[in-house]
Amino acid sequence: MSDIQKAIQSLKNSIPQEVALIAVSKTKPIEDLKDAYQGGQRIFGENRVAEMIEKSEKLPSDIEWHFIGHLQRKKVKSLLPHASLIHAVDSLKLLEEINKRAEQIEKVQPVLIQVHIAEESAKYGFSPDELESVFEKIQGNYEAVQIKGLMGMATFTDDKAKIRAEFKVLKNAFDLIKDKFYAEDDGFSEISMGMSGDYEIAIKEGSTMVRIGSSIFGKRN
Ligand SMILES: *Cc1c(COP(=O)(O)O)cnc(C)c1O
């Protein structure tokens, strides 16, 4: 077994079966992805549109490609045919563009809504406070989009209590939105939170999808 395959195996042994492991392969060469694929990995995460398309065209078609980065509206059209899930919808304008382009290719595009839970002000996403009013606006619109849940990133820090508190904010926001808008809808079920440094905390706090890069593929340049 290669180092990449060993890393995937040990992650799979340590995370609950119902939590999806997204192998974040951004910047990594196609050989590394093939290696992971041969080790059984079928979900990959990328944050550049051109890079994701290129990789998806070179690798087997049973891979689920998750777009995890900030998405520009002008790139939605080319991304859509390739994306199984778009993790980081951070504006209604972006949601509208995804809806429009999905309609054009007769696709219903699964997405997550990004919530800003970290301290850093540069991070993208809706604030937890505005989330309810955002979902009020979403209801009944955007027929070509399926909202599967929420996504967030904790502050980059060693302070575990802080990370835990931020993930709790996301989980509480999910529960509130679920109760209020999707109580009858099993499709609203995902909380994408947790990366290499904090996935164990994220899982304890209710994550259903962890996005792990460097612990699988090694450090990025
Ligand atoms: C790069 C990235 C990850 C993976 O980060 P690691 O620390 O390498 O596990 C997860 N989520 C997002 C949104 C990313 O951009």
Ligand as a Chemical Component Dictionary entry (heavy atoms), coordinates in Angstrom:
data_LIG
# 
_chem_comp.id                   LIG 
_chem_comp.type                 NON-POLYMER 
_chem_comp.pdbx_formal_charge   0 
_chem_comp.three_letter_code    LIG 
# 
loop_
_chem_comp_atom.comp_id 
_chem_comp_atom.atom_id 
_chem_comp_atom.alt_atom_id 
_chem_comp_atom.type_symbol 
_chem_comp_atom.charge 
_chem_comp_atom.model_Cartn_x 
_chem_comp_atom.model_Cartn_y 
_chem_comp_atom.model_Cartn_z 
_chem_comp_atom.pdbx_ordinal 
LIG C1 C1 C 0 -7.776  23.130 1.293 1  
LIG C2 C2 C 0 -9.114  22.972 1.922 2  
LIG C3 C3 C 0 -9.396  21.896 2.780 3  
LIG C4 C4 C 0 -8.368  20.845 3.185 4  
LIG O1 O1 O 0 -7.406  21.391 4.041 5  
LIG P1 P1 P 0 -6.319  20.456 4.796 6  
LIG O2 O2 O 0 -5.945  21.272 5.966 7  
LIG O3 O3 O 0 -5.212  20.230 3.842 8  
LIG O4 O4 O 0 -7.012  19.196 5.176 9  
LIG C5 C5 C 0 -10.676 21.791 3.284 10 
LIG N1 N1 N 0 -11.632 22.685 2.978 11 
LIG C6 C6 C 0 -11.411 23.728 2.167 12 
LIG C7 C7 C 0 -12.523 24.662 1.872 13 
LIG C8 C8 C 0 -10.147 23.915 1.615 14 
LIG O5 O5 O 0 -9.922  24.956 0.810 15 
# 
loop_
_chem_comp_bond.comp_id 
_chem_comp_bond.atom_id_1 
_chem_comp_bond.atom_id_2 
_chem_comp_bond.value_order 
_chem_comp_bond.pdbx_ordinal 
LIG C1 C2 SING 1  
LIG C2 C3 SING 2  
LIG C2 C8 DOUB 3  
LIG C3 C4 SING 4  
LIG C3 C5 DOUB 5  
LIG C4 O1 SING 6  
LIG O1 P1 SING 7  
LIG P1 O2 DOUB 8  
LIG P1 O3 SING 9  
LIG P1 O4 SING 10 
LIG C5 N1 SING 11 
LIG N1 C6 DOUB 12 
LIG C6 C7 SING 13 
LIG C6 C8 SING 14 
LIG C8 O5 SING 15 
# 
